[in-house]
Amino acid sequence: MRSKAPILLMLCACLLCTACGKRPDVVDAPDGTNPKAFPRKYPDLSTDPAGHANP
């Protein structure tokens, strides 16, 4: 029976390489919203149904 360690190491290495992402410099606001309202801080207490930030 062959060891599965080399296969698992290669799979982990591939997953680590694909998990690296580059964030875009500019992100557009969602459709139908005011573009000047973005970016904003989250959580936005004005849109939170509970009315407070959950820790």
C-alpha positions, -999 to 999 in steps of 0.1 A, spaced: 0 0 0 14 34 -10 16 63 13 -9 91 7 13 118 22 29 130 -11 -5 133 -27 -19 152 3 12 175 3 8 183 -34 -30 189 -29 -23 213 0 3 231 -20 -21 236 -49 -48 248 -26 -25 273 -10 -14 287 -43 -50 291 -56 -62 307 -23 -39 336 -29 -59 364 -45 -53 399 -56 -78 425 -45 -90 449 -72 -80 485 -68 -115 498 -74 -148 480 -66 -181 493 -81 -211 499 -59 -240 474 -62 -266 481 -89 -294 504 -78 -274 521 -50 -258 555 -46 -222 551 -57 -211 578 -33 -222 556 -4 -194 531 -10 -170 522 4 -185 524 39 -177 508 72 -193 475 82 -213 465 101 -237 493 91 -259 499 121 -285 517 100 -292 486 80 -287 460 107 -322 445 116 -310 440 152 -299 476 155 -265 467 170 -232 451 159 -228 415 167 -194 407 182 
